[in-house]
Amino acid sequence: MRLAPIALFVYNRPEHTRQTIEALQKNFLADGSELFIYSDAAKDTASTQNVEVVRKYVMQVGGFKNVVLTFRNRNWGLAESIIDGVTDVVNKHGRIIVLEDDLVTSPYFLKYMNEALETYASDARIMSISGYNHPRELMKFPKIYRKDVWLSLRNSSWGWGTWANRWEKVDWQVKDYADFTRNTSLKERFNQGGDDLCAMLDSQMEGKINSWAIRFSYAHFKSGSYSLCPVKSYVKNIGHDGTGTHCGKSSDFEGINLQEAVANPALPVSIQTDSEVMEAFRRVYRKINILSRAINKIARTFLGKNLLR
């Protein structure tokens, strides 16, 4: 099996970065994998010291077949850095596994990702592979569902992979946005992947956020493709502690137990969608969207601003 290179995007959180890399080093297949680390430059003087600490740390990282470092000489921001870095690596290697600096992985993460990237390389219905799934408290699977994986209508940004011939389909300018936003039927279909999707795309196009992930989800929708997801997560996000640029403080995602990750997941060559699983997934984002709106209403009333966008 040809191992996919790993792209890791880091910034100014030394302790999170250390935990992410140490978990990755313990992965099966780590020593045979190439690791490409992209370090963004500080956006202000307050971030400079921690950026330098992170860079000093990643310069001595070992445990992989090869480690390639890219230190940005200006602050690119996460979206621009990911789009550029992923494009460069995936175009050279044909496939890729992507992580950010606040994602702790199961020792089976690389094994699962590589096997899935190999198994579904020729299945055009699948645009991405996700290593993350919500904790059981958030997403409740039907009791009769016995598979190790399932198909989602949206990608996950918390540990994922794709192929060059899928990544090239993404229109980062979303040139058909004007037509899309006038089409109620299309908007309803897009939101089948979660009630927040259209609102996030609107915020992206209005310049309120800068997200590569919502544009990648839109590309899934436009091409009628899916993201393959595990039932038991191989990834735990440790960044919801208020330290991240894009993640607020939350305990909603703490219920991940990486010890439950499946060592040898069954990856059926011909996997089909499951309507009950998809509805369980939509309920997760319905709850999150309701909570976000409630928080924003309170914030607008008392603070005169949006906290969540």
N, C-alpha and C positions, 0 to 999 in steps of 0.2 A: 504493500500500500504506500502510495506517495504521500508524504506528510505535508500538510499545508503550513505555510509560514504563519507566524503569530505577529500581529501588530498590536502594540501596547501604547496607549496614549496617556501621558503623565503630565502633571502640572506642578502644584505647590503643596502637596500633602505627603510629606515624607513617611509618616507612619502607615497611612493607607497604602501607599506604593509598596512599602516593605512587605506588608501582609499579602498584597496581591501577588508580588513576585515570589515570595516564599511558598505560597500555596501552589503557584504554577510550577515551581521547581520540583515539587513533590509529585507532579503528574506523571503517570505512565506516558511514555513517548516524549517527555520533555527533552531528554538528552539527545534525541534525534531530530529535534525541531529547531528551525531558525527563528530567532526573536528579533523583531524590529521595534525599537523603542523610539517614540516621538515625544520630545520634551518641548512644550510650548514656553515661550519667553514670558517674563513677568509683564502684567498689564499696568502695574503701578509699583511704587517704591515699597509698599507694604508687603507685596508678594515676592520681592527680589530675594530675600534671604532664604525662604523656603524653597524657591525654585532652584537656587544654587545647592541647597542640601540634597534635594532630589537628584540633581544632575551628578553630584559627587557620588551618591549611592549607586545610581544605575551604571556608572562607569566601571564598577567592580563586580557587576552581576555575572555569574557563571551558571553552569548547570544545563546549558543548551548547546546544540550543535554549533551555533554561531550567534553572536549578538551584534547587531548593527544599530548604532546610535545616530539620531538626527536631532540636533539642538536648533530650534527655531531662533532666528536672530531678531524677531519681533513677535509681538503677541498676535497670533493668528486667530485665537478663539477655537473652541472645540469643533464646531461644525466645519469650518474651513480646513482645519488641520486633519480631521478625519477624512473628509472627501479627498484631499490631496494625498494623504498617506496611503489610504486604502487603494486608491486608483493606481498609484505607483507600484505598490507591492503586488496587487492582484493581476495587473496587466503583465507583470514579469513572470508570475508563478501560476497563473490560471485559477487559483483558489486562495482563500485566506480565512484566518480566524482572528477575530478582533475583540480586544478587551480595553477597558478603561481602568484608571488607577484606584478604583474603590470596589473592585470585584474579586471576591475570594472564591476559588474554584475547588471542586471535588477532585481527588486524584484521578478520577475517571473522565474528567472534562475533555481533555485532548483526545482520548480514545474515542469517546462518543462523537465528538465533532468531526474527527477525521473519517470515522466509519460512515457517518451520515453524508459527509461531503463526497465520499467515494460512491456510496450506494445510490444517491440521487443526482449524480453529476449529469445524467442524460435525461432526467425528468424535468421538462420545462415548466411543469406546474408548480415546482418548488423553487422559490426565488432566494430563500435564505434558510439557514439552520440556526435555531436558537438553543442556547444552553441553559436558559432560565425558564422557570415557570413559577407562578405565584404560590405562596404557602397555602396549605390546605384550608386554613381559616378564611382565606379570601376566595379561593376557587374550589368549589366542591364538585368533583367528578361524579357522574352517575355510577351507582354501585356495580352496574353490569359492565362498565368499561374496563377491559383487561389489558389493553395495549400499553406499551411503554412510551409511545409517542402519539402525537396528534397534530392536526393541521390547523393553523391559525390564519386569520385574514390579515393580520398585521405582523410586522417584524418586532423583535425585541432588541433594544440597544444594550442589554446587559449580558454580554458574552454571546457572540454570534459569528456566523461565517457565511460566505457566499462564493460565487464563481465569477470570473471575468465576464462571461457572456450574459450574466444576469445584471451585474453592476453597471454595465455599459448601457442598459436600458433606462437608467434613471435620468429624467429630465430635471436637472437641478434648478432651472429657471421656472419650471411649471408653466410652460408657455400656453397651455390650454386652460389656465385657471379662470379666465373671464367666462368662457363657455361653461365650464364646470359649475361655477358658482350660481349661474342662472338656471341650472337644470336640477330641479327638486328631486327627481327620481335618482339621478346620479349621487346626489348628496346623501339621500337615504341609504343607498346601497353602500357607499363608502363608510357610513356610520354603523354598518353591520359589524364592523371590526371594533366597535367601541364608540360610545356616544360623544367622546371627546375629539374624535379625529377631524371632523369638519371645522370645529372651532380652532383646533391647533393649526390646521392648514391656513385658515383665515388669518390667524395671528402671525404666521410665518410670512404670508404675502403682504401683510400690512406693516411689516417691519417691527412688530412688537417682540418677537422672539427670533432666534437664529438657530434652527434645528435641522440637522441633516436627517434625523430619524423620521420626522413626519413626511419629508419628501420621499424617503425610501419606502415608507408605508404606502404613500400615494402611488408609487411605482408598482408595488405589489397589486394594488387595486386596478390600476390601468391595464396591467398585463394579465389580469385574472389569475394571479399566482398566490401561493401560500408560503408561510413560514412553518417549517417542521419544528415542533416543540416537544420537550420531554414532559412526561407526567410528573416525575420526580426531578426537581431542579438540580443542575450541576453547578449552579452559580448562586452566591449570596452577595447582595449589595450591602456594603458596610458604610456607604456614604451618606445615609440619611440621618446624620448627626449634626447637621447645621454647618458643616465645614465646606460643602461643595458649592460650586458656582451655579449649578443647575438643579440640584436636589435640596429641598428644604428639610426641616427636621420632622421625622415621622417614625412611628413604630409599626406601621402597617405591614412592613415587609420583613420583619424580624423572625417570622416563624419558619424560615428555611432551615431544614436539618440536612446538611450535606452528607451525613452518614447514610441517608436513605437513597442517595443516588445509585442508580442501577449500574453494576459493573459491566454486564453484558446485555445491553438492551436489544430487544428484537426489533429489527428495522425492516418491516415488510416492503418488498419492492413495489408493490401496488397498494399504497395506502390511500384510504378514502376519507372524506370529511365526515364528521359526526355532528349532527344537528344539536343533540343534547349537550355535547361538550362545548360547542360554539356558543350556545345560549348561556351556559355556566360562565364562560369567559366574558361575554357581554355584560353579565350581571356585575362582574368585578368593576368594570369601567363605569357602569351606571352609578354604583355606589360612590366611586371616586369622584365622578363628575358632579353628583349632588353635593358632596362634601366641599368640593372646590368652589361651587357657586355660593354655598352658605358662608364660607370663610370670606369670599370676596364681598358679599353683601355687607357683612359686619365691618370689614375693612373700609369699604367706601363710606359707610355711615359714620364711623368713628375716626378714621384716619384720612379719609379722602383719597384713597389710592387702592389699586389692586395688589393683592399679595401673591395670588396664583394666576398665571396666565397661560 
